[in-house]
Amino acid sequence: MKIIILGAGQVGATLAENLVGEQNEITVVDIDGNRLRELQDKYDLQGVMGHSAHPDVLRRAGAEDADMIIAVTSSDEVNMVACQVAYSIFKTPTKIARIRSEQYLKYREKLFQNDDLPIDHYIAPEALVTKYIRRLIDYPGALQVLQFADGMLSLVAVKAYYGGLLVGYALSALKEHIPNVETRVAAIYRQGKAIKPLGTTVIEADDEVFFIAATKHIRAVMNELQKLERSYKKIMIAGGGNIGAGLARSLEKNHTVKLIERSKERAEQLSEMLDNTVVFCGDASDQELLSEEHIEQVDVFIAVTNDDEANIMSAMLAKRMGAQKTMVLIQRGAYVDLVQGGEIDIAISPQQATISALLTHVRRGDIVNVYSLRKGAAEAIEAVAHGDENTSKVVGRAIADIKLPAGTTIGAIVRNDDVLIAHDDTIIMSGDHVIMFLIDKKHITVVEKLFQVSAIFL
């Protein structure tokens, strides 16, 4: 596939890194020649310097025969105009744009169509991150909660703690502990390394365990691996940007929410926008302010300003002053592993959320959900099976008979309104939504081909 990425910032660079090794021809466009040279030194791709929305620049990038343009510059307007130019002049088949402004997103149904602004798919990073954090609040103790099949099924990452009911036991004991709940462990990471989960695998304290279950059973399974945390009620948010405001709006009906915003003007706007959130104008790393607002009673402190260092420092201070849990938004990928654990319970990367959404539209075959995990090394995907035994490599076959690449696990199937946890003798049918975990995403092209329908398969 020939893909043009507009913008060589963190998202564009990470996307290029994800796609360049997957039999794709990648071209990156940016006005910063130094960024392009850095990418070209690292990866096998082409760089074109220039304005991403200019027709001649897009022509030099190969837009005349490109399969897809992904516009992820820092400007919504440039992204939208680039898609318009690609459609009007080059007839590019697929156009994806990152749109951050709520002003555009509010009218997305009227704007983003070929008769107006020809954007086939839009990515709204702030909305994605807000939804991601909300799920972490809904499932206390989870490190990640990824949903599939319209929320019917979830893949959850938790850390196994001393005292957990299953710690020290083999995975085969899971069925004995919760006989009425179907679940499957998709992956285990021990000291950063992936371990293939077998029935004889013994869960150890500090293991990071990814399990799949119907969403309604998530809490029951989590309780087997760690002491179930009580529901979060009191939330403090640092940062009143789009993410902070959206999160407060989402939580204020059923939680006690306080929001700290540095800008007086923005704080006043938020006070008018939000119904039940208490808004303060101040510095989230002000020890006196946190003390006055009883930080020791807060269940979760969430720092979502646009400053990584400010987020980290305010969260560390909040934890030392008694906040039960801390979540921090971090733009720089290198910081995520450095800070998570200890005083920072969960580090959230907006780039990974954006990349996951973009990959959903890039993958071949009918792949309807992609989550990029472990800094892009692993993936969880939801693919729809089509065809029959003659045209498909998966339909009509038991899971044990499907030639999955190494490190790939089929965890579950959603068939109509039923969630089926995968077993070796489970037969895949046409229309099934198949949920898979790939420890090594370099095998994604093999998985894509498995789910592509052939004219005839012999």
Buried (B, 14 or more C-beta within 10 A) or exposed (E): BBBBBBBBBBBBBBBBBBBBBBEBBBBBBBBEEEBBEBBEEEBEBBBBBBBBBBBEBBBBBBBEEBBBBBBBBEBBEBBBBBBBBBBEEBEBEBBBBBBBEEEBBEEBEEBBEEEEBBBBBBBBBBBBBBBBBBBBBBBBBBBBBBBBBEEBBBBBBBBBBEEBBBBEBEBEBBEEBBEEBBBBBBBBBBEEEBBEBEEEBBBBEEBBBBBBBBBEBBBBBBBBBBEBBEEBEBBBBBBBBBBBBBBBBBBBEEBBBBBBBBEEEBBEBBBEEBEEBBBBBBBBBBEEBBEEBEBEEBBBBBBBBEBBEBBBBBBBBBBEBBBBBBBBBBBEBEBBEEBBEEBBBBBBBBBBBBBBBBBBBBBBBBBBBBBBBBBBEBBBBBBBBBBEEEBBBBBBBEBEEBEBBEBBBBBBBBBEEEBBBBEEEBEBBBEBBBBBBBBBBEBBBBBBEBBBBEEEBE
